[in-house]
Amino acid sequence: RAALTDFDRFKLRKARQIRNKLRTQAFVVLKRKVRKAKSNKAAKKPAKK
């Protein structure tokens, strides 16, 4: 990394930001699916007597 120019470091930083954004978006989608599945499961359970 010592041989990198400022522009090379900038490109690396931007690439990292893009990767993190994609990863975060995928995580949010999965989290949303889990939350929806849990709410559906709770709604389907009959009330205990």
TIBA-677632 format. One record per residue (C-alpha): residue number from 0; residue in three letters; x, y, z. Coordinates in nm, 2 decimals. Example, Ala and Ser with C-alpha at 12.3 -4.5 7.8 and 13.67 -1.06 7.14 Angstrom:
2
<pt 0 ala <1.23 -0.45 0.78>>
<pt 1 ser <1.37 -0.11 0.71>>
END
This chain:
49
<pt 0 arg <0.00 0.00 0.00>>
<pt 1 ala <0.29 0.23 0.04>>
<pt 2 ala <0.33 0.24 -0.34>>
<pt 3 leu <-0.03 0.35 -0.40>>
<pt 4 thr <-0.10 0.70 -0.52>>
<pt 5 asp <-0.37 0.91 -0.37>>
<pt 6 phe <-0.60 0.83 -0.66>>
<pt 7 asp <-0.54 0.45 -0.61>>
<pt 8 arg <-0.63 0.49 -0.24>>
<pt 9 phe <-0.94 0.68 -0.34>>
<pt 10 lys <-1.05 0.41 -0.59>>
<pt 11 leu <-0.99 0.14 -0.32>>
<pt 12 arg <-1.20 0.34 -0.07>>
<pt 13 lys <-1.49 0.38 -0.32>>
<pt 14 ala <-1.48 0.01 -0.41>>
<pt 15 arg <-1.50 -0.08 -0.04>>
<pt 16 gln <-1.79 0.15 0.01>>
<pt 17 ile <-1.98 -0.01 -0.29>>
<pt 18 arg <-1.91 -0.36 -0.15>>
<pt 19 asn <-2.03 -0.26 0.19>>
<pt 20 lys <-2.34 -0.10 0.05>>
<pt 21 leu <-2.43 -0.42 -0.14>>
<pt 22 arg <-2.36 -0.64 0.16>>
<pt 23 thr <-2.57 -0.42 0.38>>
<pt 24 gln <-2.86 -0.42 0.13>>
<pt 25 ala <-2.85 -0.80 0.11>>
<pt 26 phe <-2.85 -0.82 0.49>>
<pt 27 val <-3.15 -0.59 0.52>>
<pt 28 val <-3.35 -0.80 0.27>>
<pt 29 leu <-3.27 -1.12 0.46>>
<pt 30 lys <-3.36 -0.95 0.79>>
<pt 31 arg <-3.69 -0.83 0.65>>
<pt 32 lys <-3.77 -1.19 0.53>>
<pt 33 val <-3.71 -1.32 0.87>>
<pt 34 arg <-3.92 -1.06 1.04>>
<pt 35 lys <-4.20 -1.12 0.80>>
<pt 36 ala <-4.18 -1.50 0.85>>
<pt 37 lys <-4.19 -1.45 1.23>>
<pt 38 ser <-4.50 -1.23 1.21>>
<pt 39 asn <-4.68 -1.47 0.98>>
<pt 40 lys <-4.59 -1.76 1.22>>
<pt 41 ala <-4.73 -1.57 1.52>>
<pt 42 ala <-5.05 -1.48 1.33>>
<pt 43 lys <-5.11 -1.84 1.23>>
<pt 44 lys <-5.09 -1.98 1.58>>
<pt 45 pro <-5.43 -2.03 1.74>>
<pt 46 ala <-5.49 -1.87 2.08>>
<pt 47 lys <-5.43 -2.09 2.38>>
<pt 48 lys <-5.73 -2.17 2.60>>
END
